[in-house]
């Protein structure tokens, strides 16, 4: 079925049908839904070249993928991408990955925008005063940042979770249980999410007249092995912590293994709280001791970023609104009072 036949069947003009299919805001929701339902039912697919000529849009979301020997594509990125892809697929959008030198991503952003290869882009893993955010803000293309940057004199659209609040609440719980020596096994502390998490831990400790010792902070790539090594180093020291806050369930696997190898127990000797990105294949309740967590789905964050990008492409969302999602604290068997 082509556009003319679909319009005839619906008793609408071809222009109205085309605008409904392409998300123009002037088409009312009832008409849009009617057109979309009929298109799906009859297997209508717009011709991409014709759509681009008619709308000036590609139907594509762009992501500049840093590459190089120092770059790891980890499960957090894949899970986020799955959520973004689920939404994009169900809304007739495609995702374009453009590889770039990790130290010069700006050149690739300029190229894909100048060539009009995509309708919008998203930026992930932001750092303070992130050069990518500063650049894309000047290029005139819709964008969303997954996470936040700091140090700018302008606002920009982002979707983030309350990392500081989450780790503040986790640490506050441990302090209330009598723990005085907390350790943080964090992600890359050049990135804003890790900075915010450390800030939350320090704020909770400071409120009780305590401090986070420099030897009790680890900043590592979030892998099981790094979680294991960081935990061994922490617990073999003379001032070993009685509680650990960990930035990833993947690292928590290594934490649990290290505690066991040292002949210690959770929570008898060490209490543990980790951040749960809600991986379908790694559930905190299935750990040998059910794990207490701060919880927020990174897959849902991916879907939300795609939803907001689609809205910005169609004109349904404008401005520089930031979203900060609250994070749940789920208490299970891995926390207890501080050992005597």
ZASE-312684 format. One record per residue (C-alpha): residue in one letter; x, y, z. Coordinates in steps of 0.02 Angstrom, whole numbers, plus 50000, padded with zeros to 5 digits. Example, Ala and Ser with C-alpha at 12.3 -4.5 7.8 and 13.67 -1.06 7.14 Angstrom:
<sites>
A506154977550390S506844994750357
</sites>
This chain:
<sites>
X500005000050000X500675017249954X500295034150031X498935038449906X497995022149939X498165024150128X497485041950119X496035036450009X495565022450127X495565034450276X494655048250180X496065060350223X497215070750116X498935063850076X499685078950164X498745075350326X499235056950322X501055061250288X501095073950429X500275061650549X501555048250506X502995060350529X502435067150698X501965084950652X501195093450806X499765101650710X498945084550680X497785080550825X498105065050928X496525055850874X496945057750690X498765053050719X498255037250811X497005032650675X498315034850538X499655025350634X498475010850672X497945009550490X499745010350428X500254996550546X498734985750505X499014986950317X500914985850321X501235003350254X503055008850259X503545026250200X504905027250069X506425034150162X507025044850017X505295051949988X505095055450173X506735064750178X506265075250028X504545079050100X505045082650280X506895086550274X507125073050407X508125056850400X507195047150535X508875043650617X509625046750790X511505048450799X512795043050927X514645046450915X515495030650977X517225033451051X518475020250995X520265015851033X521315004251140X520805013251300X518925012051268X517874998151343X516104994651283X515344988451445X513654980451488X512964996951554X513145004851382X512384989651296X510884989451415X510585008051388X510715005551200X509444991351209X508165002851290X508495016651164X508385004151021X506744996751083X505915013751079X506705018850913X506185002650827X504375004250883X504305022350822X505085020150649X506745027850699X508475021150661X510055022850763X511695027550678X513345024450768X514795035050705X516495029150767X517715042550823X519405044350904X519045045051090X520125060751105X519325069950959X517465066350953X517065084450910X517655082350730X516405068250704X514975078350780X515345092650661X515385080850512X513745071750545X512845088150578X513585096850425X513105081950315X511345081150390X511565062650422X510435062350575X508995072250650X509635072150829X511065065750936X511295060151114X512835061551223X513285049051359X514565047751500X514755066551519X516165074551616X516225091751698X516315105651567X516135092151434X516765098451266X515475088151172X514025096751261X514795113851233X515005110151047X513325102051009X512435116251099X513085127750960X512725116450810X510845118950798X510355100550808X509165092950936X510105083551072X509925075751244X511295071851369X511145055451466X511845061551630X512435078951673X513935089951648X514405104651759X515305121151742X514315129051598X513485146051591X512035138851488X510675125951518X510415110751408X509195095951400X509695080451497X509005064751579X509915058851734X509645049751898X509955057052070X511655049052096X512125060352240X510475057652330X510545038852304X512285036752378X511895049052517X510405038552571X511385022252558X512785029452665X511575037052789X510785019952817X512495012352852X512925026352973X511265023753062X511755005353082X513315010853175X514625010353037X515995023453052X517245017352921X516415017252750X517275013852585X516705018552409X517135007852258X516665019852120X516705021151932X517795033051831X517925048651940X518215059451787X516375056851745X514995066751829X513975051851890X515465045751993X515825063252058X514015064752116X514065047752201X515635051952298X514865068752344X513345059652415X514405048052523X515465062452588X513925072952628X513125058952730X514735056052828X515005074552859X513255076252932X513805063953068X515505071853096X516385058352995X517485058652840X517855047352693X519705042952704X520685044852543X521245026552555X519405021652565X518975028452392X519305017852236X518985024252060X519045009951933X518275003551773X516694994551828X517164976251806X517054961251922X518944959451929X519174977651978X517874975652114X518834960552179X520524969352180X519854985152260X518994975252398X520554964952436X521584980752452X520294989052565X520014974252681X521844969352698X522304986752761X522474990752945X520985002652946X519824991252847X518054997852820X516564989252899X515424994252754X515634996452567X514585006452445X514865000452267X514405008752102X513894993152005X513164975852031X514514969451914X515864975852031X514864968952178X515164951452110X517004954452137X516694962152309X515764946552366X517134935152298X518504944952386X517574944852553X517374925952538X519204923152491X519754932952645X518734921652757X517504935552800X515614936352786X514274948252723X513524956252826X514374949152981X516054957352946X515644969252803X514004977052750X513764980252564X512614991352460X512814992152270X511975001652130X510784990952027X510544996351845X509224982351831X510124970451715X508914956351672X510324943551691X511024949651858X509784951052001X510304956952174X509084945152261X510014930452183X511694934352264X512264921952397X511704935152521X510284945552443X511064962252404X510454979252464X510424991452319X510085008652252X509005004552102X508635013151936X508405004951766X509685010351637X508635002051500X507165013351544X508355028251539X508835023351361X507005022351310X506665039351390X508125047551299X507455040651133X505705046651176X506325064151212X507395064551055X505885059550950X504875073351032X506225086150999X506375080750817X504495082950792X504395099250888X503345092151030X504745096051154X505705112251157X506805121451279X508185115251393X507255105251524X508275093351630X507555077751711X508255070151871X507475053451917X507355048252100X508235031952145X507505018252256X508465011352405X508044992852423X508624985052587X509004966452587X510114954752687X511834962252647X511764975852781X511824974352970X512484983653121X514334987253127X515354973053203X515934976053381
</sites>
